[in-house]
């Protein structure tokens, strides 16, 4: 498996923890999250750690792709109120 890969039992466990932590709510649109997203993309040095992961729906994950969060042109207003 490549160094960039996010697969295996350890990843599946971390993914489940993040989805539970974020109550299966997408950090970007507030919809139902079914995956997780790296805030700092792995190809930009981001790691598979809880502090760099958020629950995310597939649509938003695809829109964000490998862009850093700061470059996104949309956000979940409810999420910002928790900061």
Wavefront OBJ file of the C-alpha trace (Angstrom):
o trace
v 0.000 0.000 0.000
v 1.317 3.465 -0.839
v 2.247 6.032 1.787
v -0.681 8.200 0.563
v -3.242 5.404 0.978
v -6.026 5.685 3.564
v -7.099 2.076 3.756
v -7.096 -0.860 6.104
v -8.502 -1.696 9.511
v -6.847 1.259 11.253
v -8.306 3.710 8.708
v -11.770 2.132 8.955
v -11.694 2.522 12.742
v -10.546 6.155 12.528
v -13.199 6.890 9.879
v -15.939 5.490 12.147
v -14.653 7.556 15.096
v -14.741 10.767 13.014
v -18.246 10.092 11.687
v -19.462 9.462 15.255
v -17.623 12.519 16.621
v -19.250 14.753 13.996
v -22.656 13.057 14.350
v -22.607 12.014 10.670
v -23.102 15.683 9.713
v -21.123 17.135 6.805
v -18.790 19.871 8.022
v -19.332 21.849 4.811
v -23.049 21.692 3.969
v -24.651 20.216 7.092
v -26.078 17.249 5.176
v -25.679 13.596 6.054
v -22.011 12.595 6.013
v -21.022 9.195 4.701
v -17.272 9.717 4.390
v -14.475 11.789 5.921
v -12.312 14.511 4.426
v -8.755 15.612 5.111
v -8.782 19.300 6.049
v -5.199 19.579 4.851
v -5.032 17.210 1.866
v -2.594 14.334 2.089
v -0.769 15.512 -1.032
v -0.119 18.809 0.828
v 1.310 17.060 3.883
v -1.941 16.337 5.736
v -2.040 13.252 7.943
v -4.565 10.577 8.863
v -5.170 12.026 12.340
v -8.441 13.055 13.970
v -7.456 16.724 14.107
v -7.080 16.763 10.307
v -10.333 14.943 9.501
v -13.983 15.986 9.357
v -17.160 14.140 8.468
v -18.195 14.981 4.924
v -20.802 14.005 2.341
v -19.540 12.582 -0.952
v -20.718 15.646 -2.895
v -18.742 18.110 -0.776
v -15.747 15.798 -0.621
v -15.709 15.711 -4.415
v -16.087 19.492 -4.687
v -13.284 20.121 -2.213
v -11.091 17.483 -3.840
v -7.457 18.180 -2.908
v -7.891 21.902 -2.201
v -6.986 23.200 1.261
v -10.053 24.214 3.287
v -9.115 27.882 3.133
v -9.558 27.790 -0.664
v -13.153 26.603 -0.513
v -15.799 29.058 -1.663
v -18.604 27.695 0.514
v -19.059 26.746 4.149
v -21.623 25.588 6.654
v -22.726 28.645 8.668
v -23.852 26.435 11.567
v -20.371 24.908 11.702
v -18.757 28.340 11.999
v -20.998 29.268 14.930
v -19.324 26.483 16.948
v -15.862 28.019 16.599
l 1 2 3 4 5 6 7 8 9 10 11 12 13 14 15 16 17 18 19 20 21 22 23 24 25 26 27 28 29 30 31 32 33 34 35 36 37 38 39 40 41 42 43 44 45 46 47 48 49 50 51 52 53 54 55 56 57 58 59 60 61 62 63 64 65 66 67 68 69 70 71 72 73 74 75 76 77 78 79 80 81 82 83
